[in-house]
Amino acid sequence: MEYYKVGTMVNTHGIRGEVRVIAITDFPEERFQKGKQLFIDNNEKTPVTIATVRNHKQFILVSFVDKQNINDIEKYKGMDLLVADADLDVLEDGEYYYKDIIGAKVITEDNVEVGKVKEIFETGANDVWVVTRLGKEDLLLPMIDDVIKNVDIENQLITIDLLEGLDD
C-alpha cells in the first residue's frame, strides 16, 4: 500500500490529546473529518481514527479515538499524517493530486521539452507549478487554462502554451 502526506502534527494543544496540524492537501475538509482514518508516519504507520476536528488560527486541531490524553499523543509530535492510496477519491476532470503532477514532464504544444514539475505552491488565485529546467532558472507556471493545455496523468506528461512573458 502507498501513502501520501496530508499534514504534519507540529505540536500538541491542551491536555486532551489534540494536535495542531498544518495541512498540505488541496482537500483539508475531506481529509480531516470525524471518523476518517489516517496513518502516523512512524515505522509502523500507526493507524488513527479522527475523533474531533476544528479550525484554530492557521492550524487544524485534531484528536484521535483512543488517544484523548496528551500522554497518548505527545510522542508523535512532529510526525506527518498520511492517507492510504485506497482512501483517495476519484477526482473530477481538471482536478489533480499533487502526487500526480510533481515529477511530470512538461512540453510545449509543438513538442519541445521544457522540464519537470518540481513543486506546487498555492497563491490566492490559482496554484503555481514550479518547473525545473536544465541550464535555466525554474519556470513558474500558473495553473490556468490559457497555459496548461493538457494533463496526461497516465504518461506523466503536461502540455503547455508558453505564453509570452512567462519565460523571461
Secondary structure, DSSP 8 states (H G I E B T S, - for coil): --EEEEEEEEEEETTTTEEEEEE-SS-HHHHS-TT-EEEE-STT-EEEEEEEEEEETTEEEEEETTB-SHHHHGGGTT-EEEEEGGG-----TT---HHHHTT-EEEETT--EEEEEEEEEE-SSSEEEEEE-TTS--EEEE-STTTEEEEETTTTEEEE---TTTT-
